[in-house]
């Protein structure tokens, strides 16, 4: 029975050694996978930043330029309206009162 016990102990020791080796290999694989994931993440962030610079920022600048032009056009229109009202104020009031009084 002693050789059988020795064989069981030997098998157990071999199994433990294989489990330890597998754990170590799993640790190396996990560490390698983490490094690769970090590398991919850094590359994606770099691409995103480049896309922002090359595509998004020009669109934002163009939109801002258009918005400023629209604002300037609206102010100019409002100024013309105010000027027209001031220029023709008396005439406008006369016509309004005439219509309001029905004369």
C-alpha positions in Angstrom: 0.0 0.0 0.0 2.9 2.2 0.5 3.8 2.5 -3.2 0.2 3.4 -3.9 0.3 6.2 -1.3 3.6 7.4 -2.7 2.0 7.4 -6.2 -1.0 9.4 -4.8 1.3 11.9 -3.1 3.4 12.2 -6.2 0.3 12.8 -8.4 -1.0 15.3 -5.9 2.4 17.2 -5.9 2.4 17.1 -9.7 -1.1 18.4 -9.9 -0.3 21.3 -7.5 2.8 22.1 -9.5 0.7 22.2 -12.7 -2.0 24.3 -11.0 0.7 26.8 -9.8 2.2 26.9 -13.3 -1.2 27.4 -14.8 -1.9 30.2 -12.3 1.4 31.9 -13.2 0.7 31.6 -16.9 -2.8 33.0 -16.4 -1.2 35.9 -14.5 1.2 36.6 -17.4 -1.6 36.3 -20.0 -3.8 38.7 -17.9 -0.9 41.2 -17.5 -0.2 41.0 -21.3 -3.9 41.5 -22.1 -4.1 44.5 -19.8 -1.1 46.1 -21.5 -2.6 45.5 -24.9 -5.9 46.9 -23.8 -4.2 50.0 -22.4 -2.3 50.4 -25.7 -5.5 50.1 -27.7 -7.3 52.6 -25.4 -4.4 55.1 -25.9 -4.5 54.6 -29.6 -8.3 55.1 -29.7 -8.0 58.3 -27.6 -5.3 59.6 -30.0 -7.6 58.9 -32.9 -10.5 60.6 -31.2 -8.4 63.7 -30.5 -7.3 63.8 -34.1 -10.8 63.4 -35.3 -11.9 66.2 -33.1 -9.2 68.5 -34.4 -9.6 67.5 -38.1 -13.4 67.3 -38.3 -15.3 68.6 -35.3 -13.4 71.8 -34.6 -13.7 73.1 -38.2 -17.5 72.4 -38.1 -17.8 74.2 -34.8 -15.8 77.2 -36.2 -18.0 77.3 -39.3 -21.2 77.1 -37.2 -19.9 79.9 -35.0 -19.1 82.1 -38.0 -22.6 81.5 -39.4 -24.2 82.3 -36.1 -22.2 85.5 -35.8 -23.3 86.5 -39.4 -26.9 85.7 -38.6 -26.7 87.8 -35.4 -25.1 90.7 -37.3 -27.8 90.5 -40.0 -30.6 90.4 -37.3 -29.1 93.5 -35.6 -28.8 95.3 -38.9 -32.5 94.5 -39.7 -33.6 95.6 -36.2 -31.6 98.9 -36.7 -33.2 99.5 -40.1 -36.7 98.9 -38.5 -35.9 101.3 -35.7 -34.6 103.9 -38.1 -37.6 103.5 -40.3 -40.0 103.9 -37.4 -38.1 107.0 -36.1 -38.0 108.5 -39.6 -41.8 107.9 -40.2 -43.0 108.2 -36.6 -45.2 111.2 -37.0 -46.7 109.7 -40.2 -47.3 106.4 -38.5 -48.9 108.0 -35.5 -51.1 110.1 -37.7 -52.3 107.1 -39.8 -52.9 105.1 -36.6 -54.9 107.8 -35.0 -56.9 108.3 -38.2 -57.7 104.7 -38.4 -58.5 104.4 -34.7 -60.8 107.4 -34.8 -62.3 106.3 -38.2 -61.5 109.6 -39.9 
